[in-house]
Amino acid sequence: MDFREYEACDHIFVFPKSETVHAHPGMQPAKPWQVRHVPVITWSNMATHSYQTVLMVDVGSGRLQYLAYNYPKDTVVLKEYEVPLNSRDSPNPIALLVFEQNSGRRLTLNIDYSFDEDSLFDVQRFIIDNEFHETQILFATEMLHRTDSVRPEFLPPSLLATVDTWMTVTFHSPLIHFSVCCKEFVFDSADIKLDPLGDSEIDPVYLRQSPSISVSNYFLNTALSHLHYHSPYDYSNPDDAPLYTLLMLDVDASDKMGSASRPYVIWLVTNFAISSHLNNALTGSMETTVFSYSRPLPVGKKLHRYYFLLFQQNDGSITHIKPELYSSESCPTEYNGRCFFDVREFMAHHSLTLKGISWMRSKEVEYVKYEYLSREPHSDSICAVENMNCIPRASQYSSSSIFIISSSTSLFSFYATLPTNLWLLYWAFNRWFSKC
């Protein structure tokens, strides 16, 4: 491999002369010299007869790094590529946005009002001024097509073509203190927003309650009255507003409960409305809960993938659903209708169009053990190192562990050891608080 060098701060630095870096949200931070040349931007099924606008913004500084339109065959560059230079110790994200030009080839772009007095680029204003708020979010849908870890096997690629809505899924988790396997844990209250582009991994302890969900037909705030923009969810007559169905799935459930192509249902609610007066939140007094929210409790070391699907109901209100028509007959009685759910058949039967999708990942941690022990307190395999449950025994209780976990620092605090001669007091304490 050939190398080049440069001098800075009285030091000589050596780097490869040629190197290919594939940029994606989950990549390790790139070095400035790795991204010193204008990138080649492409995606699968990129049609040469269509036109896109490509925008790169330094999220940390708010500055425009690159802007081109009529991409890829008649590309006009309005802002030449500028090498991202990060002067901070922490990683700095660069956002790449691709907008489909629905009107075809353009003569120009309107950027007259997209820069503020500090020369910072206003992406929100740029989208409105160039009427890009009606286009699909190509990058998110591209991840669904190409990335193995997020590609939904329960939906054919053709059904993803109607996705034009960004979903904001927020879990609100109150403070919790629990004991499991002779240890105590405390998790602070937290509001957790899903980051599908980052393929986020969420601890199950934060998924105890059903999330709040809001939407927009593009990925920025739609409350832009000063720009004379009207939300697509404004209706003078509320009866004209479409209704929506929300479906949450676990595609990595146990073999008895579901599969990647026919997943397990976590949550299913129909007849939602979208309120433009409540930040475009899913609301309504007439919604029908088909399956109440079942907190995700993934088992094993493997990450479980969870999907949120938002469907528009093309035939108005759904009055009755028979979930057993779309699930396996072998489903255990207590989970009847949730197992091996046929999403495509469900969509076809009720005339549903997929409008929004989000996803996350989660895996087994101590909270999951706590939940299962609460249901099966005499299980012998959940806590033990050698298939022995942590049952109070005088000879084994010379110490106790308490872990405090902060949602902001992930710092573990370990409390002191109790003297052996206080085993009776400790045994009573542990019997009272612990589920083991």
LODREN-621004 format. One record per residue (C-alpha): residue number from 1; residue in one letter; x, y negated, z. Coordinates in nm, 2 decimals. Example, Ala and Ser with C-alpha at 12.3 -4.5 7.8 and 13.67 -1.06 7.14 Angstrom:
# LODREN-621004
ATOM   pos   code       px       py       pz
ATOM     1      A     1.23     0.45     0.78
ATOM     2      S     1.37     0.11     0.71
***
This chain:
# LODREN-621004
ATOM   pos   code       px       py       pz
ATOM     1      M     0.00     0.00     0.00
ATOM     2      D     0.13    -0.34    -0.10
ATOM     3      F     0.14    -0.62     0.17
ATOM     4      R     0.14    -0.99     0.18
ATOM     5      E     0.23    -1.23     0.46
ATOM     6      Y     0.16    -1.58     0.58
ATOM     7      E     0.30    -1.81     0.84
ATOM     8      A     0.10    -1.97     1.11
ATOM     9      C     0.18    -2.10     1.46
ATOM    10      D     0.55    -2.02     1.41
ATOM    11      H     0.48    -1.66     1.34
ATOM    12      I     0.48    -1.44     1.03
ATOM    13      F     0.17    -1.22     0.98
ATOM    14      V     0.14    -0.93     0.74
ATOM    15      F    -0.18    -0.80     0.58
ATOM    16      P    -0.27    -0.56     0.29
ATOM    17      K    -0.26    -0.72    -0.05
ATOM    18      S    -0.57    -0.55    -0.16
ATOM    19      E    -0.85    -0.41     0.05
ATOM    20      T    -1.22    -0.34     0.00
ATOM    21      V    -1.46    -0.43     0.29
ATOM    22      H    -1.83    -0.33     0.27
ATOM    23      A    -2.03    -0.58     0.47
ATOM    24      H    -2.33    -0.47     0.67
ATOM    25      P    -2.49    -0.57     1.00
ATOM    26      G    -2.34    -0.28     1.20
ATOM    27      M    -1.98    -0.33     1.07
ATOM    28      Q    -1.68    -0.42     1.29
ATOM    29      P    -1.59    -0.79     1.28
ATOM    30      A    -1.39    -0.87     0.97
ATOM    31      K    -1.06    -1.06     0.97
ATOM    32      P    -1.06    -1.40     0.79
ATOM    33      W    -0.80    -1.27     0.54
ATOM    34      Q    -1.03    -0.97     0.46
ATOM    35      V    -1.31    -1.21     0.34
ATOM    36      R    -1.09    -1.48     0.17
ATOM    37      H    -1.24    -1.41    -0.18
ATOM    38      V    -1.59    -1.46    -0.30
ATOM    39      P    -1.78    -1.13    -0.24
ATOM    40      V    -1.94    -0.90    -0.50
ATOM    41      I    -2.31    -0.89    -0.40
ATOM    42      T    -2.51    -0.59    -0.52
ATOM    43      W    -2.78    -0.35    -0.40
ATOM    44      S    -2.94    -0.03    -0.54
ATOM    45      N    -3.21    -0.07    -0.81
ATOM    46      M    -3.10    -0.43    -0.87
ATOM    47      A    -3.29    -0.53    -1.19
ATOM    48      T    -3.08    -0.72    -1.44
ATOM    49      H    -3.40    -0.88    -1.58
ATOM    50      S    -3.49    -1.05    -1.25
ATOM    51      Y    -3.33    -1.35    -1.08
ATOM    52      Q    -3.23    -1.40    -0.72
ATOM    53      T    -3.10    -1.69    -0.51
ATOM    54      V    -2.81    -1.59    -0.29
ATOM    55      L    -2.73    -1.79     0.02
ATOM    56      M    -2.45    -1.75     0.28
ATOM    57      V    -2.46    -1.95     0.61
ATOM    58      D    -2.22    -1.95     0.90
ATOM    59      V    -2.46    -1.89     1.19
ATOM    60      G    -2.22    -2.02     1.45
ATOM    61      S    -2.15    -2.35     1.29
ATOM    62      G    -2.46    -2.39     1.08
ATOM    63      R    -2.26    -2.47     0.77
ATOM    64      L    -2.33    -2.35     0.42
ATOM    65      Q    -2.07    -2.10     0.29
ATOM    66      Y    -2.21    -2.01    -0.05
ATOM    67      L    -2.51    -2.09    -0.27
ATOM    68      A    -2.60    -1.96    -0.61
ATOM    69      Y    -2.91    -1.91    -0.81
ATOM    70      N    -3.02    -1.72    -1.13
ATOM    71      Y    -2.82    -1.43    -0.99
ATOM    72      P    -2.68    -1.19    -1.13
ATOM    73      K    -2.67    -1.25    -1.50
ATOM    74      D    -2.70    -1.63    -1.54
ATOM    75      T    -2.55    -1.73    -1.21
ATOM    76      V    -2.53    -2.10    -1.13
ATOM    77      V    -2.31    -2.18    -0.83
ATOM    78      L    -2.41    -2.48    -0.63
ATOM    79      K    -2.17    -2.43    -0.34
ATOM    80      E    -1.85    -2.25    -0.41
ATOM    81      Y    -1.76    -1.98    -0.16
ATOM    82      E    -1.58    -2.11     0.15
ATOM    83      V    -1.38    -1.86     0.36
ATOM    84      P    -1.54    -1.82     0.70
ATOM    85      L    -1.29    -1.94     0.97
ATOM    86      N    -1.38    -1.85     1.32
ATOM    87      S    -1.19    -2.04     1.59
ATOM    88      R    -1.37    -1.87     1.88
ATOM    89      D    -1.28    -1.56     2.08
ATOM    90      S    -1.62    -1.40     2.02
ATOM    91      P    -1.74    -1.26     1.68
ATOM    92      N    -1.93    -1.51     1.46
ATOM    93      P    -2.20    -1.38     1.23
ATOM    94      I    -2.23    -1.48     0.87
ATOM    95      A    -2.59    -1.45     0.73
ATOM    96      L    -2.64    -1.34     0.37
ATOM    97      L    -2.99    -1.42     0.24
ATOM    98      V    -3.12    -1.30    -0.09
ATOM    99      F    -3.45    -1.45    -0.23
ATOM   100      E    -3.63    -1.32    -0.53
ATOM   101      Q    -3.72    -1.60    -0.78
ATOM   102      N    -4.08    -1.51    -0.86
ATOM   103      S    -4.10    -1.77    -1.13
ATOM   104      G    -3.80    -1.63    -1.31
ATOM   105      R    -3.50    -1.83    -1.43
ATOM   106      R    -3.47    -2.17    -1.26
ATOM   107      L    -3.33    -2.49    -1.39
ATOM   108      T    -3.22    -2.61    -1.05
ATOM   109      L    -3.27    -2.57    -0.67
ATOM   110      N    -3.39    -2.84    -0.44
ATOM   111      I    -3.13    -2.91    -0.17
ATOM   112      D    -3.17    -3.28    -0.13
ATOM   113      Y    -3.32    -3.26     0.22
ATOM   114      S    -3.15    -2.93     0.33
ATOM   115      F    -2.85    -3.11     0.50
ATOM   116      D    -2.89    -3.31     0.82
ATOM   117      E    -2.68    -3.60     0.94
ATOM   118      D    -2.40    -3.37     1.06
ATOM   119      S    -2.39    -3.19     0.72
ATOM   120      L    -2.54    -2.88     0.88
ATOM   121      F    -2.76    -2.67     0.65
ATOM   122      D    -3.13    -2.64     0.73
ATOM   123      V    -3.23    -2.30     0.61
ATOM   124      Q    -3.59    -2.35     0.72
ATOM   125      R    -3.62    -2.66     0.50
ATOM   126      F    -3.45    -2.50     0.21
ATOM   127      I    -3.70    -2.21     0.21
ATOM   128      I    -4.00    -2.44     0.21
ATOM   129      D    -3.86    -2.69    -0.05
ATOM   130      N    -3.79    -2.40    -0.29
ATOM   131      E    -4.11    -2.20    -0.22
ATOM   132      F    -3.92    -1.89    -0.11
ATOM   133      H    -4.15    -1.83     0.19
ATOM   134      E    -4.37    -1.61    -0.04
ATOM   135      T    -4.10    -1.37    -0.14
ATOM   136      Q    -4.00    -1.04     0.01
ATOM   137      I    -3.72    -1.00     0.25
ATOM   138      L    -3.50    -0.81     0.02
ATOM   139      F    -3.22    -0.74     0.26
ATOM   140      A    -3.45    -0.57     0.52
ATOM   141      T    -3.63    -0.36     0.26
ATOM   142      E    -3.29    -0.27     0.11
ATOM   143      M    -3.18    -0.13     0.45
ATOM   144      L    -3.49     0.09     0.45
ATOM   145      H    -3.40     0.22     0.10
ATOM   146      R    -3.03     0.28     0.15
ATOM   147      T    -2.94     0.33     0.51
ATOM   148      D    -2.97     0.70     0.62
ATOM   149      S    -3.02     0.60     0.99
ATOM   150      V    -3.32     0.38     0.91
ATOM   151      R    -3.47     0.52     0.59
ATOM   152      P    -3.83     0.64     0.68
ATOM   153      E    -3.87     0.99     0.55
ATOM   154      F    -4.24     0.98     0.63
ATOM   155      L    -4.30     0.72     0.36
ATOM   156      P    -4.21     0.73    -0.01
ATOM   157      P    -4.00     0.44    -0.13
ATOM   158      S    -4.29     0.32    -0.35
ATOM   159      L    -4.50     0.24    -0.04
ATOM   160      L    -4.23     0.00     0.09
ATOM   161      A    -4.28    -0.23    -0.21
ATOM   162      T    -4.57    -0.41    -0.03
ATOM   163      V    -4.36    -0.52     0.27
ATOM   164      D    -4.36    -0.90     0.29
ATOM   165      T    -4.40    -0.97     0.66
ATOM   166      W    -4.15    -1.01     0.93
ATOM   167      M    -4.24    -0.85     1.26
ATOM   168      T    -4.11    -0.98     1.59
ATOM   169      V    -4.14    -0.71     1.86
ATOM   170      T    -4.08    -0.82     2.22
ATOM   171      F    -4.07    -0.59     2.52
ATOM   172      H    -4.14    -0.75     2.85
ATOM   173      S    -3.98    -0.55     3.13
ATOM   174      P    -4.03    -0.64     3.50
ATOM   175      L    -3.78    -0.57     3.77
ATOM   176      I    -3.76    -0.20     3.86
ATOM   177      H    -3.58    -0.01     4.14
ATOM   178      F    -3.58     0.37     4.13
ATOM   179      S    -3.40     0.67     4.27
ATOM   180      V    -3.29     0.97     4.07
ATOM   181      C    -3.04     1.25     4.12
ATOM   182      C    -2.93     1.11     4.45
ATOM   183      K    -2.85     0.77     4.30
ATOM   184      E    -3.05     0.44     4.31
ATOM   185      F    -3.08     0.21     4.02
ATOM   186      V    -3.20    -0.15     3.99
ATOM   187      F    -3.28    -0.31     3.65
ATOM   188      D    -3.35    -0.69     3.64
ATOM   189      S    -3.65    -0.82     3.45
ATOM   190      A    -3.58    -0.89     3.09
ATOM   191      D    -3.74    -0.98     2.76
ATOM   192      I    -3.60    -0.76     2.48
ATOM   193      K    -3.65    -0.85     2.12
ATOM   194      L    -3.59    -0.58     1.86
ATOM   195      D    -3.31    -0.65     1.61
ATOM   196      P    -3.39    -0.42     1.32
ATOM   197      L    -3.11    -0.56     1.09
ATOM   198      G    -2.86    -0.47     1.37
ATOM   199      D    -3.03    -0.13     1.41
ATOM   200      S    -3.06    -0.20     1.78
ATOM   201      E    -3.04     0.06     2.06
ATOM   202      I    -3.27    -0.01     2.35
ATOM   203      D    -3.26     0.15     2.69
ATOM   204      P    -3.59     0.33     2.77
ATOM   205      V    -3.62     0.15     3.10
ATOM   206      Y    -3.71    -0.16     2.90
ATOM   207      L    -3.98     0.02     2.71
ATOM   208      R    -4.21     0.09     3.00
ATOM   209      Q    -4.49    -0.14     2.88
ATOM   210      S    -4.63    -0.20     2.54
ATOM   211      P    -4.47    -0.49     2.35
ATOM   212      S    -4.61    -0.81     2.23
ATOM   213      I    -4.60    -0.85     1.85
ATOM   214      S    -4.60    -1.16     1.63
ATOM   215      V    -4.55    -1.19     1.26
ATOM   216      S    -4.47    -1.43     0.98
ATOM   217      N    -4.46    -1.40     0.61
ATOM   218      Y    -4.10    -1.49     0.61
ATOM   219      F    -3.83    -1.46     0.88
ATOM   220      L    -3.84    -1.82     1.02
ATOM   221      N    -4.09    -2.02     1.22
ATOM   222      T    -4.41    -2.09     1.03
ATOM   223      A    -4.51    -2.38     1.26
ATOM   224      L    -4.39    -2.64     1.01
ATOM   225      S    -4.66    -2.90     1.02
ATOM   226      H    -4.41    -3.18     0.96
ATOM   227      L    -4.33    -3.02     0.62
ATOM   228      H    -4.70    -2.99     0.54
ATOM   229      Y    -4.67    -2.61     0.53
ATOM   230      H    -4.98    -2.42     0.62
ATOM   231      S    -4.96    -2.08     0.78
ATOM   232      P    -5.09    -1.80     0.56
ATOM   233      Y    -5.29    -1.68     0.87
ATOM   234      D    -5.50    -2.00     0.88
ATOM   235      Y    -5.87    -1.93     0.79
ATOM   236      S    -6.15    -2.19     0.82
ATOM   237      N    -6.39    -1.90     0.86
ATOM   238      P    -6.24    -1.63     1.10
ATOM   239      D    -6.46    -1.37     0.94
ATOM   240      D    -6.25    -1.41     0.62
ATOM   241      A    -5.93    -1.32     0.80
ATOM   242      P    -5.80    -0.97     0.73
ATOM   243      L    -5.76    -0.71     1.00
ATOM   244      Y    -5.46    -0.51     1.08
ATOM   245      T    -5.35    -0.17     1.22
ATOM   246      L    -5.04    -0.12     1.43
ATOM   247      L    -4.87     0.22     1.44
ATOM   248      M    -4.56     0.32     1.64
ATOM   249      L    -4.39     0.65     1.57
ATOM   250      D    -4.11     0.87     1.71
ATOM   251      V    -3.94     1.05     1.41
ATOM   252      D    -3.70     1.24     1.64
ATOM   253      A    -3.95     1.41     1.87
ATOM   254      S    -3.90     1.77     1.97
ATOM   255      D    -3.97     2.04     1.72
ATOM   256      K    -4.30     2.11     1.88
ATOM   257      M    -4.42     1.75     1.86
ATOM   258      G    -4.31     1.61     1.53
ATOM   259      S    -4.05     1.58     1.25
ATOM   260      A    -3.89     1.32     1.04
ATOM   261      S    -4.15     1.36     0.76
ATOM   262      R    -4.45     1.40     1.00
ATOM   263      P    -4.36     1.21     1.32
ATOM   264      Y    -4.51     1.18     1.67
ATOM   265      V    -4.75     0.90     1.74
ATOM   266      I    -4.65     0.67     2.03
ATOM   267      W    -4.92     0.40     1.98
ATOM   268      L    -5.21     0.34     1.74
ATOM   269      V    -5.44     0.04     1.75
ATOM   270      T    -5.67    -0.08     1.47
ATOM   271      N    -5.88    -0.40     1.39
ATOM   272      F    -5.61    -0.65     1.51
ATOM   273      A    -5.64    -1.01     1.39
ATOM   274      I    -5.35    -1.25     1.35
ATOM   275      S    -5.38    -1.58     1.53
ATOM   276      S    -5.20    -1.88     1.38
ATOM   277      H    -5.28    -2.07     1.70
ATOM   278      L    -5.08    -1.82     1.92
ATOM   279      N    -4.75    -1.81     1.72
ATOM   280      N    -4.90    -1.56     1.48
ATOM   281      A    -4.95    -1.30     1.74
ATOM   282      L    -5.16    -0.99     1.70
ATOM   283      T    -5.47    -1.06     1.89
ATOM   284      G    -5.84    -0.99     1.90
ATOM   285      S    -6.13    -0.89     2.12
ATOM   286      M    -6.25    -0.62     1.88
ATOM   287      E    -5.93    -0.41     1.85
ATOM   288      T    -5.97    -0.04     1.88
ATOM   289      T    -5.71     0.17     2.07
ATOM   290      V    -5.70     0.51     1.90
ATOM   291      F    -5.39     0.61     2.11
ATOM   292      S    -5.28     0.42     2.41
ATOM   293      Y    -4.91     0.32     2.44
ATOM   294      S    -4.71     0.62     2.56
ATOM   295      R    -4.37     0.50     2.69
ATOM   296      P    -4.08     0.65     2.49
ATOM   297      L    -3.89     0.91     2.68
ATOM   298      P    -3.62     1.05     2.45
ATOM   299      V    -3.46     1.38     2.56
ATOM   300      G    -3.10     1.48     2.48
ATOM   301      K    -2.79     1.30     2.37
ATOM   302      K    -2.93     1.24     2.02
ATOM   303      L    -3.06     0.89     1.95
ATOM   304      H    -3.43     0.88     1.87
ATOM   305      R    -3.56     0.65     1.60
ATOM   306      Y    -3.88     0.46     1.66
ATOM   307      Y    -4.08     0.27     1.39
ATOM   308      F    -4.34     0.00     1.42
ATOM   309      L    -4.57    -0.02     1.11
ATOM   310      L    -4.81    -0.30     1.04
ATOM   311      F    -5.09    -0.22     0.79
ATOM   312      Q    -5.35    -0.45     0.64
ATOM   313      Q    -5.70    -0.30     0.64
ATOM   314      N    -5.82    -0.36     0.28
ATOM   315      D    -6.18    -0.24     0.36
ATOM   316      G    -6.24    -0.45     0.66
ATOM   317      S    -6.30    -0.31     1.01
ATOM   318      I    -6.23     0.05     1.08
ATOM   319      T    -6.52     0.19     1.28
ATOM   320      H    -6.41     0.54     1.34
ATOM   321      I    -6.09     0.74     1.32
ATOM   322      K    -6.05     1.12     1.35
ATOM   323      P    -5.67     1.15     1.43
ATOM   324      E    -5.70     1.53     1.42
ATOM   325      L    -5.75     1.51     1.04
ATOM   326      Y    -5.39     1.38     1.01
ATOM   327      S    -5.21     1.59     1.28
ATOM   328      S    -5.11     1.95     1.34
ATOM   329      E    -5.36     2.20     1.49
ATOM   330      S    -5.07     2.34     1.70
ATOM   331      C    -5.04     2.02     1.90
ATOM   332      P    -5.07     2.08     2.28
ATOM   333      T    -5.41     1.97     2.41
ATOM   334      E    -5.28     1.68     2.61
ATOM   335      Y    -5.12     1.54     2.30
ATOM   336      N    -5.40     1.62     2.06
ATOM   337      G    -5.39     1.41     1.74
ATOM   338      R    -5.04     1.27     1.81
ATOM   339      C    -4.83     1.55     1.68
ATOM   340      F    -4.69     1.59     1.32
ATOM   341      F    -4.89     1.28     1.21
ATOM   342      D    -4.93     1.25     0.83
ATOM   343      V    -4.88     0.87     0.77
ATOM   344      R    -4.94     0.88     0.40
ATOM   345      E    -5.28     1.06     0.43
ATOM   346      F    -5.38     0.82     0.71
ATOM   347      M    -5.30     0.52     0.49
ATOM   348      A    -5.49     0.66     0.19
ATOM   349      H    -5.80     0.77     0.38
ATOM   350      H    -5.84     0.42     0.54
ATOM   351      S    -5.72     0.21     0.25
ATOM   352      L    -5.42     0.06     0.43
ATOM   353      T    -5.14    -0.14     0.28
ATOM   354      L    -4.80    -0.15     0.46
ATOM   355      K    -4.71    -0.52     0.53
ATOM   356      G    -4.45    -0.51     0.80
ATOM   357      I    -4.20    -0.27     0.95
ATOM   358      S    -3.95    -0.28     1.23
ATOM   359      W    -3.75    -0.02     1.41
ATOM   360      M    -3.52     0.06     1.70
ATOM   361      R    -3.32     0.35     1.86
ATOM   362      S    -3.32     0.49     2.21
ATOM   363      K    -3.17     0.79     2.39
ATOM   364      E    -3.20     0.97     2.73
ATOM   365      V    -3.06     0.79     3.03
ATOM   366      E    -3.12     0.80     3.41
ATOM   367      Y    -3.47     0.64     3.38
ATOM   368      V    -3.58     0.92     3.15
ATOM   369      K    -3.47     1.18     3.41
ATOM   370      Y    -3.66     0.98     3.68
ATOM   371      E    -3.98     1.00     3.48
ATOM   372      Y    -3.95     1.37     3.41
ATOM   373      L    -3.87     1.44     3.77
ATOM   374      S    -4.17     1.24     3.88
ATOM   375      R    -4.38     1.48     3.67
ATOM   376      E    -4.19     1.80     3.75
ATOM   377      P    -4.02     1.74     4.09
ATOM   378      H    -3.89     2.09     4.12
ATOM   379      S    -3.71     2.11     3.79
ATOM   380      D    -3.37     2.27     3.84
ATOM   381      S    -3.20     2.15     3.52
ATOM   382      I    -3.24     1.77     3.50
ATOM   383      C    -2.99     1.64     3.75
ATOM   384      A    -2.75     1.91     3.82
ATOM   385      V    -2.40     1.95     3.68
ATOM   386      E    -2.43     2.33     3.72
ATOM   387      N    -2.81     2.37     3.67
ATOM   388      M    -2.87     2.28     4.04
ATOM   389      N    -3.11     2.01     4.13
ATOM   390      C    -3.01     1.75     4.39
ATOM   391      I    -3.21     1.90     4.68
ATOM   392      P    -3.11     1.75     5.02
ATOM   393      R    -2.86     1.98     5.19
ATOM   394      A    -2.68     1.88     5.51
ATOM   395      S    -2.34     2.01     5.40
ATOM   396      Q    -2.35     1.82     5.07
ATOM   397      Y    -2.47     1.48     5.19
ATOM   398      S    -2.16     1.30     5.31
ATOM   399      S    -2.20     1.02     5.05
ATOM   400      S    -2.47     0.83     4.87
ATOM   401      S    -2.45     0.63     4.55
ATOM   402      I    -2.64     0.31     4.47
ATOM   403      F    -2.60     0.15     4.13
ATOM   404      I    -2.72    -0.20     4.05
ATOM   405      I    -2.75    -0.28     3.68
ATOM   406      S    -2.79    -0.63     3.56
ATOM   407      S    -2.95    -0.68     3.22
ATOM   408      S    -2.71    -0.96     3.15
ATOM   409      T    -2.38    -0.81     3.26
ATOM   410      S    -2.41    -0.43     3.26
ATOM   411      L    -2.19    -0.44     3.57
ATOM   412      F    -2.21    -0.14     3.81
ATOM   413      S    -2.18    -0.20     4.18
ATOM   414      F    -2.09     0.10     4.40
ATOM   415      Y    -2.19     0.10     4.76
ATOM   416      A    -1.99     0.24     5.05
ATOM   417      T    -1.99     0.60     5.17
ATOM   418      L    -2.19     0.70     5.47
ATOM   419      P    -2.01     0.89     5.75
ATOM   420      T    -2.07     1.26     5.75
ATOM   421      N    -2.19     1.26     6.11
ATOM   422      L    -2.49     1.06     6.00
ATOM   423      W    -2.62     1.33     5.77
ATOM   424      L    -2.95     1.35     5.95
ATOM   425      L    -3.03     0.98     5.91
ATOM   426      Y    -2.91     1.00     5.54
ATOM   427      W    -3.13     1.31     5.48
ATOM   428      A    -3.44     1.12     5.60
ATOM   429      F    -3.35     0.82     5.40
ATOM   430      N    -3.30     1.02     5.08
ATOM   431      R    -3.62     1.22     5.13
ATOM   432      W    -3.82     0.90     5.15
ATOM   433      F    -3.68     0.72     4.85
ATOM   434      S    -3.55     0.98     4.61
ATOM   435      K    -3.74     1.19     4.37
ATOM   436      C    -3.48     1.46     4.36
***
